[in-house]
């Protein structure tokens, strides 16, 4: 229930991250539109003129800044706090789209925003405090505790089953296969990002952690997880509509990340039952708000901005990769 | 944050009340349908055959039982806890309508239900404990404290302005006039119902409160407030569609009741800021869920059950009166 200085830093960074990421989609979209207007060839039909458009690059930089802020936020505050706040980027992009791109937000979409905000406030109030970590070896001992190893083991087994059994069989008909792989992988990504972020934070504070092999191991895990996640997210986005992939991915990813964080960092240890139940309920509220915002965006179809609510893929590379892909994909869909 | 025995009793009574009231609408509706099928004359076009239908009377009794449970709940738990839980009756009637009357619930309506439940859980967890009251004079001193007298004074002035200035001018064009009068009056109704309920509870416990003039005064206030509220609720329902009146009324009524309770019973005194903010956010979530459930019920119009979400008028007589009126009105609307 307390709100430590580190939690506050993490909270502000998560808010900034959502602001930047939400804004980046609008800026990129404006860049794509301007490039299409200038060259007459749209990105969806093979044009690359957007690469000459400064606005598109500004959007890209905004997104990277947002992702870095998100990465650093994980070093300060528990994942139980940072991850659900990612939903706020959807609100930022919805509100900016409403005012800057003249995309009318459906009334129920506004309700969805209100719910995301109310749920986020409750999550922030009930966020657990983390034990201060003094070295990467401490994280290593958390990561190698039996309960978390069991989680990692189950995740890897599930991923293998999904990749080698279900993906060839029904990967292209069932949306849960590819998004499931991404989300399972994503929960490991966030945990390793958190471990790496914390060791880098300690290094910047003067306690060099780069001398420990554990730091490099976490770096390797981050790279592996993020690349796998990116690969399967692209497969999911190639196969299914973003409007279907995004909310499912957000729900699965956020739930699994919270589960992983609760196991590894024991976020809920020492918290009252009331606190934990409040957090879970608030998380459900944020998810519901997100789903509402997603499902109502098609109620009033607007000509050229169906892809503006896509900032749901929550790690750097996946978003760098999918963000652009989404927009291209959507541009394509809009051609009648 | 604690959950006393009295709070638990009040909570269970409020749940039972919502269950009974939610079910009563379905039973009454089934009775009306059966009566219409038997006599060939519908209630909306002047038939009174439903008065011979036992099912309709069963629905009426269920509703009275629910209202009594609601009344008693106020004697045990704070209004901040009991009032928002009234939203659960909407869920009960929506779910029962789905299964018994084969009214398909829209997917977003289900989301609305989920939100109402999540919000209610958070409200219940954070509900304040009430100081035990030992006599009606204690309530009297709460009701005559300057802050609450100021609230009552402002409410009465506002009601007079609405009744004598706005009602003749724009009562039939602006939905906020009649619903505003009802809601302002309603907040006083609930406070006096709570005072009366508590004194009756004390009387049953052996401490006779009927010897005090304060008890009779509260009884007089209950009667006056409820009759005025009933009168203006009927005006509102006669003038505007129930689908518009109900959610606005619910939002205004519940907000004003909580405000009145917080002033009179000092529900929030001694609570942490985090608790109060959580309660407010959870209340917003329940309101949003209610609005969502209401706005999506027209998405899939079904032939003869548009009035099933009406149990929003929260005190005995208003609901006894409006409940039936609603159904009649809706029956009427359904005639092409």
Interface residues (C-beta under 8 A of the other chain):
Chain A: X1 X107 X108 X111 X114 X115 X118 X119 X121 X122 X125 X126 X272 X274 X277 X278 X281 X282 X284 X285 X288 X291 X292 X295 X296
Chain B: X1 X107 X108 X111 X114 X115 X118 X119 X121 X122 X125 X126 X272 X274 X277 X278 X281 X282 X284 X285 X288 X291 X292 X295 X296
